[in-house]
């Protein structure tokens, strides 16, 4: 179906030109000397700890990037980004776990982190797994590697590496990926420049390491409109784009042709609380990010299932439904956020199951409608009117039931009041999701790695711990 557009072609062109102006005239705060030397030799200028990017260099770097990277799981599953398929993955890096049974929350543990990945492995509509929870008993320098190491044991799906901060994380993540058969050019890693327009030394070093190994860059600028970027959505997206393209230039100078996924994580300021707003503006900003990223030819990954809600309530469903549908209809290549709650601070096992169901409805929405002869079904109507006067027994009916004309839900209530009250005990959709999450965590078995692979992953992780200990 035709993509939904919130910006005209002239609007997108204006945002592109504004992005180049920001990079060329405002520049990016940048002090990492080895990377600055590379940028300066390519034509960038540096003044007062800011690097300024010539427009021609930016566009030359965009042209060189591999905009259609491939991600592969250890089961052989392949996600070809940018081929017209919409892929879904979960939130990464949540601190807290919401217990839907008790309505309480707790700080995530290592077991929660493992269970989350195993549950995501079981959910058919989660195409890619990102390490979900951040256990508090792991040092900041080792947190991403800890999450990634345990993700590899608990899913056979393609694993997107977690957000990183340090160069050493790249090296060890690449080693771990190779253990399960993932080549560096099929591994995605991401880091977040600091808004507004700041690239700290450790981030610049990490970009250089990613480029050296040929890792797919899925960098996540996270401006907050009204706080660390303009209050206007399009103004914030211009800054977000500049924050995404600046590290891309460095990466393409080091390794022309390395893979890139164009990402955006813009959140708008909730002025009454100072937190990120998960309302419909988030869906709009994701859709606009998709349009700008597609202007450059990139596959685009944006927020999808996002909400400020703390429970599985009406606000939760209202916000995440809008924020998933809008960018999906705009043509996003990947949507993030399965399982996400409280603007990314918290996640829930029941929410993961609910979102798996929502993905099915979003995909049906994207499929649209057909008016070919088979779907218009005039011959079927004539046959029924001249015969049985019943459509239930028609082969045409079964064909289209099986063919996806309806997104058949497993969790939503579709019974009469009496059946719902008397036989189902007034269970609601969230209750069914809790039951299903518990069943999957009890029954789902992930094909294990070999003992040799587990030992090698442990060896790599221990080596990383030893190196970080020396640096302290």
HELIX and SHEET records of a PDB file:
HELIX    1   1 UNK A    9  UNK A   21  1                                  13    
HELIX    2   2 UNK A   22  UNK A   26  3                                   5    
HELIX    3   3 UNK A   33  UNK A   41  1                                   9    
HELIX    4   4 UNK A   55  UNK A   64  1                                  10    
HELIX    5   5 UNK A  110  UNK A  122  1                                  13    
HELIX    6   6 UNK A  140  UNK A  154  1                                  15    
HELIX    7   7 UNK A  167  UNK A  179  1                                  13    
HELIX    8   8 UNK A  184  UNK A  186  5                                   3    
HELIX    9   9 UNK A  201  UNK A  213  1                                  13    
HELIX   10  10 UNK A  233  UNK A  254  1                                  22    
HELIX   11  11 UNK A  280  UNK A  295  1                                  16    
HELIX   12  12 UNK A  314  UNK A  329  1                                  16    
HELIX   13  13 UNK A  342  UNK A  344  5                                   3    
HELIX   14  14 UNK A  349  UNK A  367  1                                  19    
HELIX   15  15 UNK A  373  UNK A  376  1                                   4    
HELIX   16  16 UNK A  378  UNK A  385  1                                   8    
HELIX   17  17 UNK A  395  UNK A  402  1                                   8    
HELIX   18  18 UNK A  417  UNK A  422  1                                   6    
HELIX   19  19 UNK A  429  UNK A  443  1                                  15    
HELIX   20  20 UNK A  451  UNK A  471  1                                  21    
SHEET    1   A 4 UNK A  45  UNK A  47  0                                        
SHEET    2   A 4 UNK A  50  UNK A  52 -1                                        
SHEET    3   A 4 UNK A  28  UNK A  30 -1                                        
SHEET    4   A 4 UNK A 198  UNK A 199  1                                        
SHEET    1   B 2 UNK A  70  UNK A  72  0                                        
SHEET    2   B 2 UNK A  78  UNK A  80 -1                                        
SHEET    1   C 4 UNK A  87  UNK A  90  0                                        
SHEET    2   C 4 UNK A 334  UNK A 338  1                                        
SHEET    3   C 4 UNK A 300  UNK A 303  1                                        
SHEET    4   C 4 UNK A 262  UNK A 264  1                                        
SHEET    1   D 4 UNK A 104  UNK A 107  0                                        
SHEET    2   D 4 UNK A  96  UNK A  99 -1                                        
SHEET    3   D 4 UNK A 346  UNK A 347  1                                        
SHEET    4   D 4 UNK A 340  UNK A 341 -1                                        
SHEET    1   E 2 UNK A 128  UNK A 130  0                                        
SHEET    2   E 2 UNK A 158  UNK A 160  1                                        
SHEET    1   F 2 UNK A 188  UNK A 189  0                                        
SHEET    2   F 2 UNK A 216  UNK A 217  1                                        
SHEET    1   G 3 UNK A 224  UNK A 225  0                                        
SHEET    2   G 3 UNK A 267  UNK A 270  1                                        
SHEET    3   G 3 UNK A 275  UNK A 277 -1                                        
END                                                                             
